[in-house]
Amino acid sequence: MVGVGTLALQNPCVLTKVREAVQRYGLLKPGEKVVVAVSGGADSMALLYALHALSAEWNLTLVVAHLDHGIRPDTALDLEVVQQATQALGLPLAFAKVDVPALARARKLSLEEAGREARRAFLEETAHKAKASKIALGHTRTDLAETVLLHLVRGAGPRGWQGFRPFAPPYIRPLVLCSRGETRAFCQAQGIPFRDDPTNEDLRLPRNRVRLVVLPELRKVNPRVEEALARAAELCDPARRIPQLAEVLLPGGVTEQIRPWTRWLGPRSKRWARFSGTGAWTWRPCAPCLPACRPWSSKGRPRGQG
């Protein structure tokens, strides 16, 4: 395992894209405490090392969270990889084990749904205890492409075509501009250990079938199909288009005045209301963004122009 101080010099691709995602979508603020969800796979390990390498730049405090789903008999090896990484980086680790198969039977859910519920509960509880404002997930552009395809075949409308958002408080996805191949190459180039989950090869799971069968066939039609699907998702999501529009329409481009609108347009998440402890949604524009809004007429352009 190499020292993280050399990451920026030896492998700038992932670090550059993480920095770009943070700036484009307003994922982080200086001085924040962030819970990093780490399974031990290549994506989450790349996320952990990338955020650690950039933490001095943004003055971040990181807390690693690892959940054992109790699905595989060899999950202790996943924990071992995560523990080695946290010890090498000098970071605290929050760990829990949940019997997801039992939860799925009790709640009459699929394993995937039960696992998702267990992860959310664990991560939000960890963030609450650590007094962290953000939870970083290791979802990549490849995951976004898979999600868009799954939503399409299930008959979703425009909201489903958005896939998932880079910023859905308290969750952030700093790897959203990176492909799964890039995160794997990043780990291999830096000597970062990771483990492959054998359940990702199970074609009975819809996402795995999309990943292993559908996407490879689509790449024969368009080798850049992941980028195309990610671009389509962005075009369907006004919250992701605002930063790009601001670069063109507002003097100074994306500033803290316009970023609150990306959150205001975000999904009205009951989980976030519970996590923040407010018990109510606060979706009106906050004071800092009002100066950026006042110059605009109802027709969507600055008053006195055109």
Contacts in CASP RR format, 6 or more apart in sequence:
PFRMAT RR
TARGET T0000
AUTHOR 0000-0000-0000
METHOD contacts of the structure
MODEL  1
MVGVGTLALQNPCVLTKVREAVQRYGLLKPGEKVVVAVSGGADSMALLYA
LHALSAEWNLTLVVAHLDHGIRPDTALDLEVVQQATQALGLPLAFAKVDV
PALARARKLSLEEAGREARRAFLEETAHKAKASKIALGHTRTDLAETVLL
HLVRGAGPRGWQGFRPFAPPYIRPLVLCSRGETRAFCQAQGIPFRDDPTN
EDLRLPRNRVRLVVLPELRKVNPRVEEALARAAELCDPARRIPQLAEVLL
PGGVTEQIRPWTRWLGPRSKRWARFSGTGAWTWRPCAPCLPACRPWSSKG
RPRGQG
1 84 0 8 1.000
1 85 0 8 1.000
1 88 0 8 1.000
1 191 0 8 1.000
1 192 0 8 1.000
1 193 0 8 1.000
2 190 0 8 1.000
2 191 0 8 1.000
2 192 0 8 1.000
3 88 0 8 1.000
4 49 0 8 1.000
4 52 0 8 1.000
4 53 0 8 1.000
4 89 0 8 1.000
5 53 0 8 1.000
6 190 0 8 1.000
7 15 0 8 1.000
7 49 0 8 1.000
7 50 0 8 1.000
7 53 0 8 1.000
7 190 0 8 1.000
8 15 0 8 1.000
8 53 0 8 1.000
10 189 0 8 1.000
10 190 0 8 1.000
11 185 0 8 1.000
11 186 0 8 1.000
11 189 0 8 1.000
11 190 0 8 1.000
13 178 0 8 1.000
13 182 0 8 1.000
13 186 0 8 1.000
14 46 0 8 1.000
14 50 0 8 1.000
14 175 0 8 1.000
14 178 0 8 1.000
14 182 0 8 1.000
14 183 0 8 1.000
14 186 0 8 1.000
15 50 0 8 1.000
15 53 0 8 1.000
15 54 0 8 1.000
17 175 0 8 1.000
17 177 0 8 1.000
17 178 0 8 1.000
17 182 0 8 1.000
18 47 0 8 1.000
18 50 0 8 1.000
18 51 0 8 1.000
18 54 0 8 1.000
18 174 0 8 1.000
18 175 0 8 1.000
18 177 0 8 1.000
18 178 0 8 1.000
19 54 0 8 1.000
20 177 0 8 1.000
21 27 0 8 1.000
21 166 0 8 1.000
21 173 0 8 1.000
21 174 0 8 1.000
21 175 0 8 1.000
21 176 0 8 1.000
21 177 0 8 1.000
22 28 0 8 1.000
22 58 0 8 1.000
22 174 0 8 1.000
23 254 0 8 1.000
24 166 0 8 1.000
24 243 0 8 1.000
24 254 0 8 1.000
25 166 0 8 1.000
25 167 0 8 1.000
25 172 0 8 1.000
25 176 0 8 1.000
25 240 0 8 1.000
25 243 0 8 1.000
25 262 0 8 1.000
26 167 0 8 1.000
26 243 0 8 1.000
26 259 0 8 1.000
26 262 0 8 1.000
27 134 0 8 1.000
27 166 0 8 1.000
27 167 0 8 1.000
27 172 0 8 1.000
27 173 0 8 1.000
27 174 0 8 1.000
28 34 0 8 1.000
28 58 0 8 1.000
28 60 0 8 1.000
28 134 0 8 1.000
28 172 0 8 1.000
28 174 0 8 1.000
29 58 0 8 1.000
30 58 0 8 1.000
30 59 0 8 1.000
31 58 0 8 1.000
31 59 0 8 1.000
31 60 0 8 1.000
31 61 0 8 1.000
32 58 0 8 1.000
32 60 0 8 1.000
32 61 0 8 1.000
32 132 0 8 1.000
32 133 0 8 1.000
32 134 0 8 1.000
33 60 0 8 1.000
33 61 0 8 1.000
33 62 0 8 1.000
33 63 0 8 1.000
33 130 0 8 1.000
33 131 0 8 1.000
33 132 0 8 1.000
33 133 0 8 1.000
33 134 0 8 1.000
34 51 0 8 1.000
34 60 0 8 1.000
34 61 0 8 1.000
34 62 0 8 1.000
34 63 0 8 1.000
34 132 0 8 1.000
34 133 0 8 1.000
34 134 0 8 1.000
34 135 0 8 1.000
34 136 0 8 1.000
34 172 0 8 1.000
35 63 0 8 1.000
35 64 0 8 1.000
35 65 0 8 1.000
35 94 0 8 1.000
35 123 0 8 1.000
35 126 0 8 1.000
35 127 0 8 1.000
35 130 0 8 1.000
35 132 0 8 1.000
35 134 0 8 1.000
35 135 0 8 1.000
35 136 0 8 1.000
36 44 0 8 1.000
36 47 0 8 1.000
36 48 0 8 1.000
36 51 0 8 1.000
36 62 0 8 1.000
36 63 0 8 1.000
36 64 0 8 1.000
36 65 0 8 1.000
36 136 0 8 1.000
37 44 0 8 1.000
37 65 0 8 1.000
37 66 0 8 1.000
37 67 0 8 1.000
37 119 0 8 1.000
37 123 0 8 1.000
37 135 0 8 1.000
37 136 0 8 1.000
37 137 0 8 1.000
37 138 0 8 1.000
38 44 0 8 1.000
38 45 0 8 1.000
38 47 0 8 1.000
38 48 0 8 1.000
38 64 0 8 1.000
38 65 0 8 1.000
38 66 0 8 1.000
38 82 0 8 1.000
38 85 0 8 1.000
39 66 0 8 1.000
39 67 0 8 1.000
39 78 0 8 1.000
39 82 0 8 1.000
39 197 0 8 1.000
40 66 0 8 1.000
40 78 0 8 1.000
40 81 0 8 1.000
40 82 0 8 1.000
40 85 0 8 1.000
40 194 0 8 1.000
40 195 0 8 1.000
41 78 0 8 1.000
41 81 0 8 1.000
41 194 0 8 1.000
41 195 0 8 1.000
41 196 0 8 1.000
41 197 0 8 1.000
42 180 0 8 1.000
42 183 0 8 1.000
42 184 0 8 1.000
42 187 0 8 1.000
42 194 0 8 1.000
42 196 0 8 1.000
43 138 0 8 1.000
43 139 0 8 1.000
43 140 0 8 1.000
43 143 0 8 1.000
43 175 0 8 1.000
43 180 0 8 1.000
43 183 0 8 1.000
44 138 0 8 1.000
45 81 0 8 1.000
45 85 0 8 1.000
45 187 0 8 1.000
45 192 0 8 1.000
45 193 0 8 1.000
45 194 0 8 1.000
46 138 0 8 1.000
46 175 0 8 1.000
46 178 0 8 1.000
46 183 0 8 1.000
46 184 0 8 1.000
46 186 0 8 1.000
46 187 0 8 1.000
46 192 0 8 1.000
47 136 0 8 1.000
47 137 0 8 1.000
47 138 0 8 1.000
47 174 0 8 1.000
47 175 0 8 1.000
47 183 0 8 1.000
48 62 0 8 1.000
48 64 0 8 1.000
48 85 0 8 1.000
48 89 0 8 1.000
49 85 0 8 1.000
49 89 0 8 1.000
49 186 0 8 1.000
49 187 0 8 1.000
49 190 0 8 1.000
49 192 0 8 1.000
50 174 0 8 1.000
50 175 0 8 1.000
50 186 0 8 1.000
51 60 0 8 1.000
51 62 0 8 1.000
51 136 0 8 1.000
51 174 0 8 1.000
52 62 0 8 1.000
52 89 0 8 1.000
52 91 0 8 1.000
54 60 0 8 1.000
55 61 0 8 1.000
55 62 0 8 1.000
61 132 0 8 1.000
62 89 0 8 1.000
62 91 0 8 1.000
63 91 0 8 1.000
63 92 0 8 1.000
63 93 0 8 1.000
63 94 0 8 1.000
63 126 0 8 1.000
63 130 0 8 1.000
63 132 0 8 1.000
64 82 0 8 1.000
64 85 0 8 1.000
64 86 0 8 1.000
64 91 0 8 1.000
64 92 0 8 1.000
64 93 0 8 1.000
64 94 0 8 1.000
65 93 0 8 1.000
65 94 0 8 1.000
65 95 0 8 1.000
65 122 0 8 1.000
65 123 0 8 1.000
65 126 0 8 1.000
65 135 0 8 1.000
66 78 0 8 1.000
66 79 0 8 1.000
66 82 0 8 1.000
66 93 0 8 1.000
66 94 0 8 1.000
66 95 0 8 1.000
67 95 0 8 1.000
67 96 0 8 1.000
67 97 0 8 1.000
67 98 0 8 1.000
67 118 0 8 1.000
67 119 0 8 1.000
67 122 0 8 1.000
67 123 0 8 1.000
68 75 0 8 1.000
68 76 0 8 1.000
68 78 0 8 1.000
68 79 0 8 1.000
68 95 0 8 1.000
68 96 0 8 1.000
68 97 0 8 1.000
68 98 0 8 1.000
69 75 0 8 1.000
69 98 0 8 1.000
69 100 0 8 1.000
69 115 0 8 1.000
69 118 0 8 1.000
70 97 0 8 1.000
70 98 0 8 1.000
70 99 0 8 1.000
70 100 0 8 1.000
70 101 0 8 1.000
71 100 0 8 1.000
71 101 0 8 1.000
71 111 0 8 1.000
71 199 0 8 1.000
72 197 0 8 1.000
72 198 0 8 1.000
72 199 0 8 1.000
77 195 0 8 1.000
78 195 0 8 1.000
78 197 0 8 1.000
79 95 0 8 1.000
81 193 0 8 1.000
81 194 0 8 1.000
81 195 0 8 1.000
82 93 0 8 1.000
83 93 0 8 1.000
84 193 0 8 1.000
85 192 0 8 1.000
85 193 0 8 1.000
86 92 0 8 1.000
86 93 0 8 1.000
92 130 0 8 1.000
94 126 0 8 1.000
94 129 0 8 1.000
94 130 0 8 1.000
96 122 0 8 1.000
98 115 0 8 1.000
98 118 0 8 1.000
98 122 0 8 1.000
100 111 0 8 1.000
100 114 0 8 1.000
100 115 0 8 1.000
100 118 0 8 1.000
101 111 0 8 1.000
101 114 0 8 1.000
103 109 0 8 1.000
103 114 0 8 1.000
103 115 0 8 1.000
103 117 0 8 1.000
103 118 0 8 1.000
104 110 0 8 1.000
104 111 0 8 1.000
104 113 0 8 1.000
104 114 0 8 1.000
104 115 0 8 1.000
107 114 0 8 1.000
107 117 0 8 1.000
109 117 0 8 1.000
112 205 0 8 1.000
112 207 0 8 1.000
120 271 0 8 1.000
123 135 0 8 1.000
124 135 0 8 1.000
124 170 0 8 1.000
124 271 0 8 1.000
124 274 0 8 1.000
124 275 0 8 1.000
126 132 0 8 1.000
127 133 0 8 1.000
127 134 0 8 1.000
127 135 0 8 1.000
127 170 0 8 1.000
127 275 0 8 1.000
128 275 0 8 1.000
132 170 0 8 1.000
133 170 0 8 1.000
134 170 0 8 1.000
134 171 0 8 1.000
134 172 0 8 1.000
135 170 0 8 1.000
135 171 0 8 1.000
135 172 0 8 1.000
136 171 0 8 1.000
136 172 0 8 1.000
136 173 0 8 1.000
136 174 0 8 1.000
137 171 0 8 1.000
137 172 0 8 1.000
137 173 0 8 1.000
138 173 0 8 1.000
138 174 0 8 1.000
138 175 0 8 1.000
139 164 0 8 1.000
139 173 0 8 1.000
139 175 0 8 1.000
139 176 0 8 1.000
140 175 0 8 1.000
140 176 0 8 1.000
140 178 0 8 1.000
140 179 0 8 1.000
140 180 0 8 1.000
140 182 0 8 1.000
140 183 0 8 1.000
141 175 0 8 1.000
141 176 0 8 1.000
141 177 0 8 1.000
141 178 0 8 1.000
141 179 0 8 1.000
141 180 0 8 1.000
141 226 0 8 1.000
141 227 0 8 1.000
141 230 0 8 1.000
142 179 0 8 1.000
142 180 0 8 1.000
142 181 0 8 1.000
142 211 0 8 1.000
142 215 0 8 1.000
142 226 0 8 1.000
143 164 0 8 1.000
143 180 0 8 1.000
144 163 0 8 1.000
144 164 0 8 1.000
144 176 0 8 1.000
144 226 0 8 1.000
144 229 0 8 1.000
144 230 0 8 1.000
144 233 0 8 1.000
145 215 0 8 1.000
145 225 0 8 1.000
145 226 0 8 1.000
145 229 0 8 1.000
145 230 0 8 1.000
146 207 0 8 1.000
146 210 0 8 1.000
146 211 0 8 1.000
146 215 0 8 1.000
147 163 0 8 1.000
147 164 0 8 1.000
148 160 0 8 1.000
148 161 0 8 1.000
148 162 0 8 1.000
148 163 0 8 1.000
148 229 0 8 1.000
148 230 0 8 1.000
148 232 0 8 1.000
148 233 0 8 1.000
149 210 0 8 1.000
149 214 0 8 1.000
149 215 0 8 1.000
149 229 0 8 1.000
150 206 0 8 1.000
150 207 0 8 1.000
150 210 0 8 1.000
151 157 0 8 1.000
151 160 0 8 1.000
151 161 0 8 1.000
151 163 0 8 1.000
152 161 0 8 1.000
158 236 0 8 1.000
159 236 0 8 1.000
160 236 0 8 1.000
161 232 0 8 1.000
161 233 0 8 1.000
161 236 0 8 1.000
162 233 0 8 1.000
162 236 0 8 1.000
162 237 0 8 1.000
162 240 0 8 1.000
163 233 0 8 1.000
164 173 0 8 1.000
165 173 0 8 1.000
165 237 0 8 1.000
165 239 0 8 1.000
165 240 0 8 1.000
165 266 0 8 1.000
165 267 0 8 1.000
166 172 0 8 1.000
166 173 0 8 1.000
166 176 0 8 1.000
166 240 0 8 1.000
167 173 0 8 1.000
167 239 0 8 1.000
167 262 0 8 1.000
167 263 0 8 1.000
168 266 0 8 1.000
168 267 0 8 1.000
168 269 0 8 1.000
168 272 0 8 1.000
169 263 0 8 1.000
169 269 0 8 1.000
169 272 0 8 1.000
170 272 0 8 1.000
170 275 0 8 1.000
170 276 0 8 1.000
175 183 0 8 1.000
176 230 0 8 1.000
179 226 0 8 1.000
184 194 0 8 1.000
186 192 0 8 1.000
187 193 0 8 1.000
187 194 0 8 1.000
199 205 0 8 1.000
200 208 0 8 1.000
200 211 0 8 1.000
201 208 0 8 1.000
201 212 0 8 1.000
202 208 0 8 1.000
203 209 0 8 1.000
203 212 0 8 1.000
203 213 0 8 1.000
215 225 0 8 1.000
215 226 0 8 1.000
218 225 0 8 1.000
219 225 0 8 1.000
222 228 0 8 1.000
233 240 0 8 1.000
234 240 0 8 1.000
234 241 0 8 1.000
235 241 0 8 1.000
238 265 0 8 1.000
239 261 0 8 1.000
239 262 0 8 1.000
239 263 0 8 1.000
239 265 0 8 1.000
239 266 0 8 1.000
240 262 0 8 1.000
242 258 0 8 1.000
242 261 0 8 1.000
242 262 0 8 1.000
242 265 0 8 1.000
243 254 0 8 1.000
243 258 0 8 1.000
243 259 0 8 1.000
243 262 0 8 1.000
246 253 0 8 1.000
246 254 0 8 1.000
246 255 0 8 1.000
246 258 0 8 1.000
247 253 0 8 1.000
247 254 0 8 1.000
250 258 0 8 1.000
250 292 0 8 1.000
255 292 0 8 1.000
256 288 0 8 1.000
257 288 0 8 1.000
257 289 0 8 1.000
257 291 0 8 1.000
257 292 0 8 1.000
258 289 0 8 1.000
258 292 0 8 1.000
259 289 0 8 1.000
260 285 0 8 1.000
260 286 0 8 1.000
260 288 0 8 1.000
260 289 0 8 1.000
261 285 0 8 1.000
261 289 0 8 1.000
261 293 0 8 1.000
264 283 0 8 1.000
264 284 0 8 1.000
264 285 0 8 1.000
264 286 0 8 1.000
264 289 0 8 1.000
268 281 0 8 1.000
268 283 0 8 1.000
273 279 0 8 1.000
273 280 0 8 1.000
273 281 0 8 1.000
285 293 0 8 1.000
295 302 0 8 1.000
295 303 0 8 1.000
296 302 0 8 1.000
296 303 0 8 1.000
297 303 0 8 1.000
END
